[in-house]
Amino acid sequence: MLGVILGGADTGPLEMPVELAPFCESSRSFYLAAKAIDYVTEGQVGTVEQLFAAHAALVPGVIDTAPSPEFAAEPTAARDQLAIQIPAFEEAEYDATALGELPGAQSVLTALKDFGETRDSLRDFLVQACGADEEVLDQQAQGATAAGSRGSR
């Protein structure tokens, strides 16, 4: 299923230090799913569901491939942020405008903000430490959304 979500895009090898290779690759997969949310248009509920499923499936691998506890800190934070976001989106039936009306809305909105910051930090890591091209990452994330929308409700 993740291949469908990520559009089967040829992500090609990243150029990075060998000790970071597994972490860079797992981080890139997670980042693409996380960034793809930015490209979802109204009515792509199925795509949002698929992307959240990808987040949940991919984040443990990012944590597991971290070469040190310091590298694992941000993916762990993302996991914790997703633990708040995913149930909230499910409860709001994937209507982002309804999130503010949920009980505990402030914690959900904080988790969304924090997740955006974590994702941006991950992008910076991918570019600076792993040799990823930011423009290519954005194109791949946009492609992931297009691929997922073919399966939308």
MOMOLIN-V692304 format. One line per field, one symbol per residue. ss: DSSP state (~ for helix, > for strand, _ for the rest). phi: phi as a letter, one per 30 degrees, with the letter a starting at -180 (. if undefined). psi: psi as a letter, one per 40 degrees, with the letter a starting at -180 (. if undefined). Layout:
ss=???
phi=???
psi=???
//
This chain:
ss=_~~~~____________~~~~~~~~~~~~~~~~~~~~~~_____~~~~~~~~~~~~~~~~~~~~~___~~~~~~~~~~~~~~~~~~~~~~~____~~~~~~___~~~~~~~~~~~~~~~~~~~~~~~~_____~~~~~~~~~~~~~~~~____
phi=.dddddihdddhdccadedcedddddddedeedddeedcdcejcedddedddddedddddddddcddaedddedddddeddddcdeddddddhiceddddcddiedddddddddddddddddeeddddccidceddedddddddddddddcdd
psi=dddddeefiheiiihiideeddddddddddddddddddehihefddddddddddddddddddddeheidddedddddddddddddddddddeffhddedeeihfdddddddddddddddddddddddddeeihdddddddddddddddedei.
//
